[in-house]
Amino acid sequence: MENKEIPSAKDCAIHGVTEEIKYFVSLVGIGFHPDTDFEEYLNYRGTKPRFGKRLIKTLNARLDECFDMCKKYDLDIYGISMEVVKPLINE
């Protein structure tokens, strides 16, 4: 059996927050910003919320969890978000 190092809680938090940010960006696009409530994202015509009320509540709760993890482990949610979005900007 191979002896592998167990990742630290901070490494797991970084991975978890990064994956959540990737998911949010997949829904919103490169305009995603951690300070923006999901209710503020509009449809392509700019006339209605992009997401339904239940989904907005769920997405905001998941984003709040990301903020909590970042606070707990002294992570920069804005830096993580930029690292996720940066490769998509030149596509």
The first five atom37 places (N, CA, C, CB, O) and aatype in JSON, in Angstrom:
{
  "aatype": [12, 6, 2, 11, 6, 9, 14, 15, 0, 11, 3, 4, 0, 9, 8, 7, 19, 16, 6, 6, 9, 11, 18, 13, 19, 15, 10, 19, 7, 9, 7, 13, 8, 14, 3, 16, 3, 13, 6, 6, 18, 10, 2, 18, 1, 7, 16, 11, 14, 1, 13, 7, 11, 1, 10, 9, 11, 16, 10, 2, 0, 1, 10, 3, 6, 4, 13, 3, 12, 4, 11, 11, 18, 3, 10, 3, 9, 18, 7, 9, 15, 12, 6, 19, 19, 11, 14, 10, 9, 2, 6],
  "atom_mask": [
    [1, 1, 1, 1, 1],
    [1, 1, 1, 1, 1],
    [1, 1, 1, 1, 1],
    [1, 1, 1, 1, 1],
    [1, 1, 1, 1, 1],
    [1, 1, 1, 1, 1],
    [1, 1, 1, 1, 1],
    [1, 1, 1, 1, 1],
    [1, 1, 1, 1, 1],
    [1, 1, 1, 1, 1],
    [1, 1, 1, 1, 1],
    [1, 1, 1, 1, 1],
    [1, 1, 1, 1, 1],
    [1, 1, 1, 1, 1],
    [1, 1, 1, 1, 1],
    [1, 1, 1, 0, 1],
    [1, 1, 1, 1, 1],
    [1, 1, 1, 1, 1],
    [1, 1, 1, 1, 1],
    [1, 1, 1, 1, 1],
    [1, 1, 1, 1, 1],
    [1, 1, 1, 1, 1],
    [1, 1, 1, 1, 1],
    [1, 1, 1, 1, 1],
    [1, 1, 1, 1, 1],
    [1, 1, 1, 1, 1],
    [1, 1, 1, 1, 1],
    [1, 1, 1, 1, 1],
    [1, 1, 1, 0, 1],
    [1, 1, 1, 1, 1],
    [1, 1, 1, 0, 1],
    [1, 1, 1, 1, 1],
    [1, 1, 1, 1, 1],
    [1, 1, 1, 1, 1],
    [1, 1, 1, 1, 1],
    [1, 1, 1, 1, 1],
    [1, 1, 1, 1, 1],
    [1, 1, 1, 1, 1],
    [1, 1, 1, 1, 1],
    [1, 1, 1, 1, 1],
    [1, 1, 1, 1, 1],
    [1, 1, 1, 1, 1],
    [1, 1, 1, 1, 1],
    [1, 1, 1, 1, 1],
    [1, 1, 1, 1, 1],
    [1, 1, 1, 0, 1],
    [1, 1, 1, 1, 1],
    [1, 1, 1, 1, 1],
    [1, 1, 1, 1, 1],
    [1, 1, 1, 1, 1],
    [1, 1, 1, 1, 1],
    [1, 1, 1, 0, 1],
    [1, 1, 1, 1, 1],
    [1, 1, 1, 1, 1],
    [1, 1, 1, 1, 1],
    [1, 1, 1, 1, 1],
    [1, 1, 1, 1, 1],
    [1, 1, 1, 1, 1],
    [1, 1, 1, 1, 1],
    [1, 1, 1, 1, 1],
    [1, 1, 1, 1, 1],
    [1, 1, 1, 1, 1],
    [1, 1, 1, 1, 1],
    [1, 1, 1, 1, 1],
    [1, 1, 1, 1, 1],
    [1, 1, 1, 1, 1],
    [1, 1, 1, 1, 1],
    [1, 1, 1, 1, 1],
    [1, 1, 1, 1, 1],
    [1, 1, 1, 1, 1],
    [1, 1, 1, 1, 1],
    [1, 1, 1, 1, 1],
    [1, 1, 1, 1, 1],
    [1, 1, 1, 1, 1],
    [1, 1, 1, 1, 1],
    [1, 1, 1, 1, 1],
    [1, 1, 1, 1, 1],
    [1, 1, 1, 1, 1],
    [1, 1, 1, 0, 1],
    [1, 1, 1, 1, 1],
    [1, 1, 1, 1, 1],
    [1, 1, 1, 1, 1],
    [1, 1, 1, 1, 1],
    [1, 1, 1, 1, 1],
    [1, 1, 1, 1, 1],
    [1, 1, 1, 1, 1],
    [1, 1, 1, 1, 1],
    [1, 1, 1, 1, 1],
    [1, 1, 1, 1, 1],
    [1, 1, 1, 1, 1],
    [1, 1, 1, 1, 1]
  ],
  "atom_positions": [
    [[0.84, -1.18, 0.0], [0.0, 0.0, 0.0], [0.89, 1.25, 0.0], [-0.96, -0.01, 1.22], [1.85, 1.34, 0.76]],
    [[0.55, 2.19, -0.85], [1.34, 3.4, -1.01], [1.06, 4.37, 0.14], [1.03, 4.08, -2.36], [-0.08, 4.53, 0.57]],
    [[2.11, 5.0, 0.64], [1.99, 5.94, 1.74], [1.78, 7.34, 1.16], [3.24, 5.9, 2.66], [2.74, 7.97, 0.71]],
    [[0.53, 7.83, 1.18], [0.23, 9.16, 0.66], [-0.05, 10.1, 1.82], [-0.97, 9.12, -0.3], [-0.65, 9.72, 2.82]],
    [[0.39, 11.33, 1.65], [0.15, 12.33, 2.68], [-1.31, 12.76, 2.63], [1.09, 13.55, 2.49], [-1.87, 12.99, 1.56]],
    [[-1.9, 12.87, 3.79], [-3.29, 13.32, 3.88], [-3.3, 14.84, 3.75], [-3.95, 12.85, 5.24], [-2.55, 15.53, 4.44]],
    [[-4.15, 15.37, 2.86], [-4.19, 16.83, 2.69], [-4.66, 17.51, 3.97], [-5.1, 17.21, 1.51], [-5.46, 16.97, 4.73]],
    [[-4.16, 18.7, 4.18], [-4.56, 19.47, 5.36], [-5.99, 20.0, 5.16], [-3.57, 20.65, 5.61], [-6.51, 20.02, 4.05]],
    [[-6.59, 20.41, 6.26], [-7.93, 20.99, 6.19], [-7.92, 22.25, 5.32], [-8.45, 21.31, 7.6], [-8.88, 22.51, 4.58]],
    [[-6.83, 23.03, 5.4], [-6.73, 24.24, 4.59], [-6.67, 23.88, 3.1], [-5.5, 25.05, 4.99], [-7.31, 24.54, 2.28]],
    [[-5.9, 22.85, 2.75], [-5.83, 22.43, 1.35], [-7.2, 21.97, 0.86], [-4.8, 21.29, 1.17], [-7.59, 22.25, -0.28]],
    [[-7.92, 21.26, 1.7], [-9.27, 20.81, 1.34], [-10.2, 22.01, 1.16], [-9.83, 19.86, 2.41], [-11.04, 22.02, 0.27]],
    [[-10.03, 23.02, 2.02], [-10.86, 24.22, 1.92], [-10.56, 24.96, 0.61], [-10.61, 25.16, 3.12], [-11.48, 25.4, -0.08]],
    [[-9.29, 25.09, 0.28], [-8.9, 25.75, -0.98], [-9.54, 25.01, -2.16], [-7.35, 25.79, -1.14], [-10.12, 25.63, -3.05]],
    [[-9.43, 23.69, -2.16], [-10.0, 22.89, -3.24], [-11.52, 23.06, -3.3], [-9.64, 21.4, -3.07], [-12.09, 23.26, -4.38]],
    [[-12.18, 22.99, -2.15], [-13.63, 23.1, -2.11], [-14.12, 24.46, -2.59], [0.0, 0.0, 0.0], [-15.06, 24.53, -3.37]],
    [[-13.48, 25.52, -2.12], [-13.88, 26.87, -2.54], [-13.61, 27.05, -4.03], [-13.12, 27.94, -1.72], [-14.43, 27.63, -4.74]],
    [[-12.48, 26.57, -4.51], [-12.17, 26.69, -5.94], [-13.21, 25.98, -6.79], [-10.77, 26.12, -6.23], [-13.65, 26.52, -7.8]],
    [[-13.6, 24.79, -6.39], [-14.62, 24.04, -7.16], [-15.96, 24.75, -7.13], [-14.77, 22.6, -6.6], [-16.66, 24.78, -8.14]],
    [[-16.33, 25.33, -6.0], [-17.59, 26.08, -5.92], [-17.54, 27.3, -6.84], [-17.88, 26.51, -4.47], [-18.49, 27.58, -7.56]],
    [[-16.42, 28.02, -6.81], [-16.27, 29.2, -7.67], [-16.37, 28.79, -9.14], [-14.93, 29.92, -7.39], [-16.99, 29.48, -9.94]],
    [[-15.75, 27.68, -9.49], [-15.85, 27.18, -10.87], [-17.31, 26.93, -11.24], [-15.03, 25.89, -11.06], [-17.74, 27.24, -12.35]],
    [[-18.06, 26.36, -10.31], [-19.48, 26.1, -10.57], [-20.24, 27.41, -10.76], [-20.1, 25.28, -9.4], [-21.04, 27.53, -11.68]],
    [[-19.99, 28.4, -9.88], [-20.66, 29.69, -10.01], [-20.33, 30.35, -11.34], [-20.27, 30.61, -8.84], [-21.21, 30.91, -12.0]],
    [[-19.07, 30.28, -11.74], [-18.65, 30.87, -13.03], [-19.31, 30.13, -14.19], [-17.1, 30.82, -13.17], [-19.65, 30.74, -15.2]],
    [[-19.5, 28.82, -14.06], [-20.17, 28.07, -15.13], [-21.62, 28.53, -15.29], [-20.13, 26.56, -14.84], [-22.18, 28.43, -16.39]],
    [[-22.23, 29.02, -14.22], [-23.61, 29.51, -14.28], [-23.7, 30.95, -14.76], [-24.27, 29.38, -12.93], [-24.59, 31.3, -15.54]],
    [[-22.78, 31.79, -14.28], [-22.86, 33.23, -14.49], [-21.95, 33.69, -15.62], [-22.51, 33.96, -13.22], [-22.28, 34.64, -16.33]],
    [[-20.82, 33.05, -15.79], [-19.83, 33.49, -16.76], [-18.72, 34.28, -16.07], [0.0, 0.0, 0.0], [-18.64, 34.31, -14.84]],
    [[-17.89, 34.92, -16.87], [-16.73, 35.62, -16.3], [-17.12, 36.87, -15.53], [-15.76, 35.99, -17.41], [-16.27, 37.49, -14.89]],
    [[-18.38, 37.24, -15.57], [-18.86, 38.38, -14.79], [-19.15, 38.04, -13.34], [0.0, 0.0, 0.0], [-19.6, 38.9, -12.58]],
    [[-18.9, 36.78, -12.95], [-19.15, 36.39, -11.56], [-18.28, 37.22, -10.62], [-18.89, 34.89, -11.36], [-17.1, 37.43, -10.88]],
    [[-18.88, 37.67, -9.53], [-18.13, 38.35, -8.47], [-18.66, 37.87, -7.13], [-18.25, 39.92, -8.6], [-19.87, 37.82, -6.93]],
    [[-17.78, 37.52, -6.2], [-18.22, 36.98, -4.91], [-19.12, 37.91, -4.1], [-17.03, 36.62, -4.1], [-19.88, 37.44, -3.25]],
    [[-19.05, 39.22, -4.33], [-19.87, 40.16, -3.57], [-21.26, 40.37, -4.17], [-19.17, 41.47, -3.47], [-22.08, 41.07, -3.59]],
    [[-21.52, 39.78, -5.32], [-22.8, 39.99, -6.0], [-23.8, 38.9, -5.6], [-22.6, 40.0, -7.52], [-23.53, 37.71, -5.74]],
    [[-24.94, 39.34, -5.1], [-26.03, 38.43, -4.77], [-26.53, 37.79, -6.07], [-27.2, 39.18, -4.02], [-26.62, 38.47, -7.1]],
    [[-26.84, 36.52, -6.03], [-27.27, 35.84, -7.26], [-28.59, 36.4, -7.79], [-27.42, 34.34, -7.0], [-28.92, 36.18, -8.96]],
    [[-29.33, 37.1, -6.97], [-30.57, 37.74, -7.43], [-30.28, 38.87, -8.41], [-31.36, 38.27, -6.23], [-31.13, 39.24, -9.22]],
    [[-29.08, 39.43, -8.34], [-28.71, 40.56, -9.19], [-28.32, 40.15, -10.61], [-27.58, 41.32, -8.56], [-28.27, 41.0, -11.5]],
    [[-28.03, 38.88, -10.84], [-27.7, 38.44, -12.19], [-28.98, 38.33, -13.0], [-26.93, 37.08, -12.17], [-29.94, 37.67, -12.59]],
    [[-28.99, 38.98, -14.15], [-30.2, 39.04, -14.97], [-30.11, 38.15, -16.19], [-30.46, 40.47, -15.4], [-29.03, 37.69, -16.57]],
    [[-31.27, 37.89, -16.8], [-31.3, 37.11, -18.04], [-30.62, 37.89, -19.16], [-32.77, 36.76, -18.43], [-30.21, 39.03, -18.97]],
    [[-30.51, 37.27, -20.31], [-29.75, 37.89, -21.41], [-30.37, 39.21, -21.88], [-29.66, 36.94, -22.58], [-29.67, 40.03, -22.46]],
    [[-31.65, 39.42, -21.64], [-32.29, 40.69, -22.01], [-32.13, 41.76, -20.93], [-33.77, 40.46, -22.3], [-32.4, 42.94, -21.15]],
    [[-31.69, 41.32, -19.76], [-31.51, 42.25, -18.65], [-32.81, 42.68, -18.0], [0.0, 0.0, 0.0], [-32.87, 43.74, -17.37]],
    [[-33.85, 41.86, -18.15], [-35.16, 42.26, -17.64], [-35.65, 41.45, -16.44], [-36.16, 42.15, -18.74], [-36.5, 41.93, -15.69]],
    [[-35.12, 40.25, -16.25], [-35.58, 39.38, -15.16], [-34.38, 38.7, -14.53], [-36.6, 38.33, -15.68], [-33.34, 38.55, -15.16]],
    [[-34.54, 38.28, -13.27], [-33.46, 37.51, -12.66], [-33.15, 36.25, -13.47], [-33.82, 37.13, -11.21], [-34.05, 35.61, -14.0]],
    [[-31.88, 35.92, -13.56], [-31.45, 34.76, -14.33], [-31.88, 33.45, -13.66], [-29.94, 34.78, -14.51], [-32.1, 32.45, -14.34]],
    [[-32.0, 33.47, -12.33], [-32.28, 32.25, -11.57], [-33.59, 32.39, -10.81], [-31.13, 31.93, -10.61], [-34.01, 33.5, -10.47]],
    [[-34.23, 31.25, -10.54], [-35.44, 31.24, -9.74], [-35.13, 31.49, -8.27], [0.0, 0.0, 0.0], [-33.99, 31.38, -7.84]],
    [[-36.17, 31.84, -7.51], [-35.98, 32.21, -6.1], [-35.35, 31.1, -5.27], [-37.3, 32.59, -5.5], [-34.49, 31.37, -4.44]],
    [[-35.77, 29.86, -5.47], [-35.2, 28.75, -4.7], [-33.73, 28.55, -5.02], [-35.97, 27.46, -4.96], [-32.92, 28.32, -4.12]],
    [[-33.39, 28.62, -6.3], [-32.0, 28.45, -6.71], [-31.15, 29.61, -6.19], [-31.88, 28.35, -8.24], [-30.02, 29.4, -5.75]],
    [[-31.68, 30.83, -6.24], [-30.96, 31.99, -5.71], [-30.62, 31.77, -4.25], [-31.79, 33.28, -5.89], [-29.49, 32.02, -3.82]],
    [[-31.59, 31.3, -3.48], [-31.37, 31.06, -2.05], [-30.27, 30.01, -1.85], [-32.69, 30.6, -1.37], [-29.4, 30.17, -1.0]],
    [[-30.31, 28.95, -2.63], [-29.31, 27.88, -2.53], [-27.93, 28.39, -2.91], [-29.7, 26.7, -3.42], [-26.95, 28.13, -2.21]],
    [[-27.84, 29.1, -4.03], [-26.54, 29.6, -4.49], [-25.95, 30.6, -3.5], [-26.68, 30.25, -5.88], [-24.75, 30.57, -3.23]],
    [[-26.79, 31.49, -2.97], [-26.29, 32.46, -1.99], [-25.81, 31.75, -0.72], [-27.39, 33.47, -1.63], [-24.82, 32.17, -0.13]],
    [[-26.51, 30.71, -0.32], [-26.08, 29.95, 0.86], [-24.73, 29.27, 0.61], [-27.14, 28.89, 1.25], [-23.86, 29.26, 1.48]],
    [[-24.56, 28.71, -0.58], [-23.28, 28.07, -0.92], [-22.15, 29.09, -0.98], [-23.38, 27.32, -2.25], [-21.03, 28.81, -0.56]],
    [[-22.45, 30.27, -1.51], [-21.44, 31.32, -1.55], [-21.09, 31.78, -0.13], [-21.93, 32.52, -2.4], [-19.92, 32.04, 0.17]],
    [[-22.09, 31.88, 0.73], [-21.82, 32.24, 2.13], [-20.91, 31.2, 2.78], [-23.14, 32.36, 2.92], [-20.03, 31.55, 3.56]],
    [[-21.12, 29.93, 2.46], [-20.25, 28.87, 2.99], [-18.81, 29.06, 2.51], [-20.77, 27.48, 2.57], [-17.86, 28.83, 3.26]],
    [[-18.66, 29.48, 1.27], [-17.31, 29.75, 0.75], [-16.65, 30.88, 1.54], [-17.37, 30.12, -0.75], [-15.48, 30.79, 1.9]],
    [[-17.41, 31.95, 1.8], [-16.87, 33.05, 2.6], [-16.48, 32.57, 3.99], [-17.89, 34.19, 2.7], [-15.43, 32.95, 4.52]],
    [[-17.32, 31.71, 4.58], [-17.01, 31.18, 5.91], [-15.72, 30.36, 5.9], [-18.17, 30.31, 6.42], [-14.88, 30.5, 6.8]],
    [[-15.55, 29.53, 4.89], [-14.33, 28.71, 4.78], [-13.11, 29.61, 4.58], [-14.45, 27.71, 3.61], [-12.06, 29.37, 5.16]],
    [[-13.26, 30.63, 3.76], [-12.14, 31.54, 3.53], [-11.77, 32.28, 4.8], [-12.49, 32.54, 2.41], [-10.59, 32.48, 5.08]],
    [[-12.76, 32.69, 5.56], [-12.47, 33.37, 6.82], [-11.79, 32.43, 7.8], [-13.77, 33.94, 7.44], [-10.82, 32.79, 8.46]],
    [[-12.31, 31.2, 7.89], [-11.76, 30.23, 8.83], [-10.31, 29.89, 8.53], [-12.6, 28.96, 8.81], [-9.5, 29.75, 9.45]],
    [[-9.98, 29.75, 7.25], [-8.63, 29.31, 6.87], [-7.78, 30.44, 6.28], [-8.73, 28.19, 5.86], [-6.74, 30.19, 5.68]],
    [[-8.22, 31.69, 6.45], [-7.48, 32.85, 5.99], [-7.15, 32.75, 4.5], [-6.18, 33.01, 6.81], [-6.0, 32.89, 4.09]],
    [[-8.2, 32.51, 3.71], [-8.07, 32.41, 2.26], [-8.64, 33.66, 1.61], [-8.78, 31.13, 1.72], [-9.49, 34.34, 2.2]],
    [[-8.18, 33.97, 0.42], [-8.63, 35.15, -0.32], [-9.63, 34.7, -1.39], [-7.43, 35.9, -0.97], [-9.23, 34.22, -2.45]],
    [[-10.92, 34.86, -1.11], [-11.94, 34.43, -2.07], [-11.84, 35.21, -3.38], [-13.34, 34.6, -1.46], [-12.17, 34.68, -4.44]],
    [[-11.4, 36.46, -3.3], [-11.29, 37.28, -4.52], [-10.12, 36.79, -5.38], [-11.09, 38.78, -4.15], [-10.23, 36.73, -6.61]],
    [[-9.02, 36.45, -4.74], [-7.89, 35.89, -5.48], [-8.22, 34.55, -6.1], [0.0, 0.0, 0.0], [-7.85, 34.27, -7.24]],
    [[-8.92, 33.71, -5.34], [-9.34, 32.41, -5.88], [-10.25, 32.61, -7.08], [-10.05, 31.56, -4.8], [-10.12, 31.93, -8.09]],
    [[-11.19, 33.55, -6.96], [-12.11, 33.84, -8.08], [-11.36, 34.31, -9.31], [-13.14, 34.89, -7.66], [-11.67, 33.9, -10.43]],
    [[-10.36, 35.17, -9.1], [-9.58, 35.66, -10.25], [-8.8, 34.52, -10.9], [-8.61, 36.76, -9.81], [-8.7, 34.48, -12.13]],
    [[-8.27, 33.62, -10.11], [-7.53, 32.48, -10.67], [-8.45, 31.59, -11.5], [-6.88, 31.66, -9.55], [-8.01, 31.0, -12.49]],
    [[-9.71, 31.48, -11.11], [-10.67, 30.69, -11.87], [-11.05, 31.4, -13.17], [-11.93, 30.43, -11.03], [-11.12, 30.76, -14.22]],
    [[-11.28, 32.7, -13.09], [-11.77, 33.46, -14.24], [-10.67, 33.81, -15.24], [-12.44, 34.73, -13.77], [-10.92, 33.85, -16.44]],
    [[-9.47, 34.07, -14.75], [-8.37, 34.54, -15.6], [-8.17, 33.71, -16.87], [-7.1, 34.56, -14.8], [-8.05, 34.29, -17.94]],
    [[-8.11, 32.37, -16.8], [-7.92, 31.61, -18.04], [-9.08, 31.72, -19.02], [-7.69, 30.17, -17.7], [-8.91, 31.45, -20.21]],
    [[-10.25, 32.11, -18.55], [-11.43, 32.2, -19.42], [-11.52, 33.53, -20.16], [-12.68, 32.0, -18.61], [-12.25, 33.64, -21.14]],
    [[-10.79, 34.53, -19.69], [-10.9, 35.86, -20.26], [-10.42, 35.9, -21.7], [-10.11, 36.86, -19.43], [-11.01, 36.6, -22.52]],
    [[-9.38, 35.17, -22.04], [-8.82, 35.22, -23.4], [-9.37, 34.14, -24.31], [-7.32, 35.11, -23.34], [-8.86, 33.95, -25.42]],
    [[-10.39, 33.43, -23.87], [-10.94, 32.38, -24.74], [-11.79, 32.96, -25.84], [-11.78, 31.38, -23.94], [-12.33, 32.23, -26.67]]
  ]
}
